[in-house]
Amino acid sequence: MPSLAPAHAPAGTWTAYPHPASIMLYEEGQGYPTFDLAKAKQYYSRVNDKVARLVLDGIKRWDAADL
């Protein structure tokens, strides 16, 4: 949605923190994100797998320490 992605303001005009937009472009009209459902699902799955491995490893270590 173009209205959600303004270009960076020219130097010396204004600044805000946090930035008032969730998407920032370096140049007006260039760099809009694209959404790929297949890639998003793959990313989601990989992140979930990684977090699950970390949690299970932590539990394994607690069990080994009789916690």
C-alpha positions as CSV (number, residue, x, y, z in Angstrom):
1,M,0.0,0.0,0.0
2,P,1.8,3.1,-1.2
3,S,0.3,5.3,1.5
4,L,2.0,3.2,4.2
5,A,5.5,3.6,2.6
6,P,6.8,7.2,2.4
7,A,10.2,8.0,1.2
8,H,12.8,9.3,3.7
9,A,12.4,13.0,4.3
10,P,15.1,15.2,2.8
11,A,18.0,16.0,5.2
12,G,17.2,18.8,7.6
13,T,13.4,18.8,7.1
14,W,12.1,16.6,10.0
15,T,12.9,13.5,12.0
16,A,10.8,11.3,14.3
17,Y,11.6,8.3,16.5
18,P,10.0,5.9,16.1
19,H,9.4,6.6,12.5
20,P,5.7,7.2,11.8
21,A,5.6,4.6,9.0
22,S,6.1,0.8,9.1
23,I,7.8,0.8,5.7
24,M,10.4,3.4,4.7
25,L,11.7,3.9,1.2
26,Y,15.0,5.4,0.2
27,E,13.4,6.9,-3.0
28,E,9.8,7.8,-3.6
29,G,8.0,4.9,-5.3
30,Q,11.0,2.5,-5.3
31,G,11.5,-0.5,-3.0
32,Y,8.0,-1.5,-2.0
33,P,8.0,-5.0,-0.4
34,T,6.5,-7.9,-2.2
35,F,4.7,-10.7,-0.4
36,D,5.3,-14.3,-1.4
37,L,3.0,-16.7,0.5
38,A,5.2,-19.8,-0.2
39,K,8.3,-18.0,1.1
40,A,6.4,-16.7,4.1
41,K,5.2,-20.2,5.0
42,Q,8.7,-21.6,4.7
43,Y,10.1,-18.8,6.9
44,Y,7.4,-19.3,9.5
45,S,8.1,-23.1,9.6
46,R,11.8,-22.6,9.9
47,V,11.5,-20.1,12.7
48,N,9.1,-22.4,14.6
49,D,11.5,-25.3,14.2
50,K,14.4,-23.3,15.5
51,V,12.5,-22.0,18.5
52,A,11.2,-25.5,19.3
53,R,14.7,-26.9,19.2
54,L,16.0,-24.2,21.5
55,V,13.1,-24.8,24.0
56,L,13.6,-28.6,23.9
57,D,17.4,-28.2,24.4
58,G,16.7,-25.9,27.4
59,I,14.3,-28.5,28.9
60,K,16.8,-31.3,28.3
61,R,19.5,-29.3,30.1
62,W,17.2,-28.5,33.1
63,D,16.3,-32.2,33.3
64,A,19.9,-33.1,33.3
65,A,20.5,-30.7,36.1
66,D,17.5,-32.0,38.1
67,L,15.8,-28.7,38.0
